[in-house]
């Protein structure tokens, strides 16, 4: 039998950096986000009704943070405002920051290697939420997010990213007039949510340092099982501090992805950018 050939980078890369720079682009996107935020306020009451309809869930939230992170503590405080049963398990790449529920320090692995360390001995949960240490969450995030995920029967979900965010995949950037979009793909970050059945299949995570291409493999597994995936436009997060992949070499990440995806099913990058359905109201 002939061994499978490693995929070419264009098969699993978005082809864009998503980096937002330049005065004109920054100004237009800042104004665009402000206008969309104003429009989104009209949907707040319907989001809260959906949130209230969800029984209390057990949520395990994981994050690996750098000791100089200025955003992980505000994100933790926002998550702690939930009515759901929240368990936080954080890890630090150095010393623990005061006041954070840090269960591991001096972590030296890659993102998913470190997350696996946090999963060891973790309590059972209905939802697993993984968030980066450089993301800004909107108010009432978790309750509203679970309300939408439950209502639209999503197994894997992520909040959209603001227009100003450094989003490498266009499909993850917020869209006007949408609550939730059903997609073929949910990204590995900056915030990813796994329903219990999805988490049972997809964790522990593969022993990857960078994780490029992992989300495309998740997408293929989800398609095989008929799971719904979705991007939640109604609750965009801010990922505006650090462009994707600036902390490591792209060549190493690409090489790891090619090796990981060889012989494994994955959704090609072009298909990953597709939106399957747009839900503009809870009844659509």
C-alpha positions in Angstrom: 0.0 0.0 0.0 1.3 3.4 -0.9 1.8 5.7 2.1 -0.3 8.9 2.1 1.5 12.0 0.9 1.7 14.9 3.3 -0.7 17.6 2.4 0.5 20.8 0.9 0.3 24.0 3.0 -2.3 25.6 0.8 -4.6 22.7 1.7 -4.7 23.5 5.4 -3.7 27.2 5.7 -6.2 30.0 5.4 -3.9 32.0 3.1 -4.3 35.1 5.2 -2.6 36.5 8.3 -5.7 38.4 9.5 -3.4 41.1 10.8 -5.2 44.5 11.1 -2.8 47.4 10.5 -2.7 50.8 8.8 -4.6 54.0 9.7 -7.4 53.6 7.2 -8.1 49.9 7.9 -7.9 50.5 11.7 -10.3 53.4 11.6 -12.8 51.8 9.4 -12.9 48.6 11.4 -13.1 50.4 14.7 -16.1 52.3 13.5 -17.6 49.1 12.0 -17.3 47.3 15.4 -18.9 50.3 17.2 -21.8 50.3 14.8 -22.3 46.5 15.1 -22.1 46.7 18.9 -24.9 49.2 18.9 -27.0 47.0 16.6 -26.3 44.0 18.8 -27.8 45.6 21.8 -31.2 45.2 20.3 -30.8 41.4 20.6 -29.8 41.4 24.2 -33.2 40.5 25.6 -33.6 37.6 23.3 -30.1 36.3 24.2 -31.0 36.5 27.8 -34.3 34.5 27.3 -32.3 31.8 25.6 -29.7 31.9 28.3 -32.4 31.5 31.0 -33.9 28.5 29.2 -30.8 26.4 29.6 -30.6 24.2 32.7 -27.5 24.8 34.9 -24.5 23.2 33.2 -21.2 22.1 34.5 -18.5 24.0 32.6 -14.8 23.4 32.8 -12.8 26.4 31.6 -9.1 26.0 30.7 -6.4 28.5 29.8 -2.7 28.6 29.8 -1.4 32.1 30.5 1.9 34.0 30.4 2.8 35.7 33.6 2.8 39.1 31.9 -0.8 38.6 30.5 -3.0 41.6 31.3 -6.2 40.1 29.9 -6.5 36.7 31.5 -7.7 38.1 34.9 -10.5 40.1 33.3 -11.6 37.1 31.3 -11.7 35.0 34.4 -13.8 37.6 36.2 -16.2 37.7 33.3 -16.6 33.9 33.3 -17.1 33.8 37.0 -20.2 36.0 36.6 -22.1 33.0 35.2 -25.0 31.2 36.8 -23.7 27.9 35.6 -21.4 25.6 37.7 -18.0 26.9 36.6 -14.7 25.1 37.3 -11.6 26.9 36.3 -8.2 25.2 35.8 -5.5 27.6 34.7 -1.8 27.0 34.0 1.0 29.4 33.8 4.2 29.3 31.7 6.0 30.8 34.6 4.9 31.8 38.1 1.2 32.0 39.1 -0.6 35.3 39.0 -2.2 36.3 42.4 -5.9 35.6 42.6 -6.1 33.2 39.7 -7.1 29.5 40.1 -3.8 28.2 38.8 -3.3 24.5 39.1 0.1 24.2 37.2 3.1 26.5 36.8 6.2 26.6 34.7 4.5 24.8 31.8 7.0 24.4 29.0 5.0 22.5 26.3 3.0 23.7 23.4 -0.6 24.8 23.8 -2.2 21.4 23.5 0.4 19.7 25.5 -0.1 22.2 28.3 -3.9 21.9 28.1 -3.6 18.1 28.5 -1.7 18.7 31.7 -4.6 20.8 33.0 -7.1 18.1 31.9 -5.5 15.4 34.1 -7.8 14.8 37.1 -10.3 17.4 35.9 -13.9 17.0 37.1 -16.7 15.9 34.8 -18.4 18.6 32.7 -21.2 19.3 30.3 -19.1 21.8 28.3 -15.4 22.3 28.0 -14.3 25.9 27.3 -10.7 26.7 26.2 -9.6 30.3 26.0 -6.4 32.1 25.2 -4.8 34.6 27.6 -5.0 37.5 25.2 -8.8 37.6 24.5 -11.4 40.1 25.7 -14.9 38.6 26.4 -18.1 40.6 26.2 -20.4 41.0 29.2 -22.7 38.1 30.1 -20.6 36.0 27.7 -20.9 32.4 29.1 -24.6 32.4 29.9 -25.6 33.9 26.5 -23.0 31.7 24.7 -24.4 28.5 26.2 -27.9 29.7 25.5 -27.2 30.0 21.8 -25.1 26.8 21.6 -27.9 24.8 23.2 -30.7 26.4 21.2 -28.9 25.7 17.9 -27.6 22.3 19.0 -23.9 23.0 18.5 -21.4 20.4 19.4 -18.4 22.6 18.7 -18.7 26.4 18.8 -16.7 29.6 19.0 -17.5 33.2 19.4 -16.8 35.3 16.3 -14.0 37.8 16.4 -14.4 41.5 16.1 -13.5 43.3 12.9 -10.4 44.7 14.6 -9.2 41.2 15.8 -6.3 39.5 14.2 -8.3 36.6 12.7 -6.6 34.4 10.2 -9.8 32.7 9.1 -12.4 35.0 7.5 -15.2 32.7 8.5 -14.6 33.5 12.1 -14.9 37.2 11.8 -18.2 38.7 12.9 -21.0 39.2 10.4 -23.8 41.8 10.6 -27.3 40.7 11.2 -26.4 37.2 12.4 -26.8 35.5 15.8 -25.2 32.2 14.8 -23.7 30.8 11.6 -23.5 27.1 11.1 -20.1 26.4 9.6 -17.9 23.5 8.6 -15.1 24.6 10.9 -14.4 25.9 14.4 -10.9 27.2 15.1 -8.5 26.1 17.8 -8.7 29.6 19.3 -8.9 32.1 20.8 -12.0 30.6 22.4 -13.3 27.2 21.6 -16.2 25.3 23.3 -16.7 21.5 23.2 -20.0 19.9 24.2 -19.5 16.8 26.4 -19.8 14.3 23.6 -17.4 16.2 21.4 -14.9 16.6 24.2 -15.0 12.9 25.0 -13.9 12.2 21.4 -11.4 15.0 20.9 -9.6 14.9 24.3 -7.0 14.4 25.4 -5.7 16.5 22.6 -3.0 15.2 20.3 0.6 15.8 21.5 1.0 18.9 19.3 3.1 22.0 20.1 1.4 24.4 17.6 -1.8 22.7 16.6 -2.2 24.1 13.1 -4.5 21.8 11.1 -6.0 20.2 14.2 -9.3 22.2 13.8 -9.6 21.0 10.2 -9.3 17.4 11.5 -11.9 18.1 14.1 -14.2 19.4 11.3 -13.8 16.2 9.4 -14.7 14.1 12.5 -17.7 16.3 13.2 -18.9 15.9 9.6 -18.6 12.1 9.9 -20.8 12.2 13.1 -23.3 14.8 11.8 -22.4 17.3 14.5 -23.3 21.0 14.1 -20.5 23.5 14.3 -21.1 27.2 14.7 -19.6 30.6 15.0 -21.6 32.9 17.4 -21.7 36.3 15.8 -23.9 37.8 18.6 -21.0 37.6 21.1 -17.8 38.6 19.4 -14.6 38.5 21.3 -11.7 40.9 21.0 -8.4 39.3 19.9 -6.6 42.5 19.0 -3.3 42.4 20.9 -1.2 39.8 19.2 -1.4 38.6 15.6 -1.7 34.8 15.1 1.6 32.9 15.3 3.9 35.7 16.3 5.4 33.8 19.2 6.9 31.0 17.1 8.2 30.0 13.7 5.7 29.4 10.9 7.9 26.8 9.3 7.9 24.6 12.4 4.1 24.9 12.7 3.6 24.0 9.1 5.9 21.0 9.3 4.1 19.8 12.4 0.7 20.2 10.6 1.8 18.3 7.5 3.0 15.4 9.7 -0.1 15.4 11.8 -2.6 15.5 8.9 -0.9 12.9 6.8 -3.2 9.9 6.7 -5.9 11.7 8.7 -9.2 13.1 7.4 -9.5 16.9 7.3 -11.6 19.5 5.8 -9.7 21.5 3.2 -9.0 25.1 3.9 -11.3 26.4 1.1 -14.2 24.4 2.4 -13.5 25.5 6.0 -14.3 29.1 5.0 -17.8 28.2 4.0 -21.0 29.2 6.0 -23.7 26.6 5.7 -26.6 28.5 7.3 -27.0 31.9 8.9 -29.5 32.3 11.8 -30.6 35.9 12.2 -33.1 35.2 14.9 -33.7 32.5 17.4 -36.6 31.2 15.3 -34.7 31.0 12.0 
